[in-house]
Structure formats: structure tokens, C-alpha cells
């Protein structure tokens, strides 16, 4: 399993400044085939500066959920660090 990209990312308006909501399309490589799934994710910055990422899948994915969520969180964290998410 490999996270290829998250495309069509849109930010949703939220009145809480430390919480950012997004929606997008997750592109995965599973068993040598490409799979796309719609996701919603929230990035919340704690008072300590640590980011907490919550991911919601709109459709089921034929892959164990815990390693999939860990990889997607890692990818989204790197994407946020590099400035790849909408402001």
C-alpha cells in the first residue's frame, strides 16, 4: 500500500481558528492497482503545538484500516509542512 496523492483538496470554513476541515480525493496504490476514495480530514492544532489529524473515509477501502490511516496521516502531515494545503 502506498499513498500516491490527495487531489482536489478543498478547505471548508470553520469559525474555530485552530481547527481546519478539508475534503479531497485520496489516491492509493493497492496491490498494483490504483484506487481513489473520497475523504474528509480535520487538522487540529493543540495548545502544545502538536497537530492532531482525524480522517473520515466516505467509502470503504479493502485494506486494513490502522496502517492505512497511519500512512495517510503521515502524508497529510508532510503536505501541511510543505504548504501544500489550501489556506
Secondary structure, 3 states (H helix, E strand, C coil): CEEEEEEEEEEECCCCCCEEEEEEEEEEEECCEEEEEEEEEEEEECCCCCEEEEEEECCCCCCCHHHHHHHHHHHHHHHHHCCCCCC
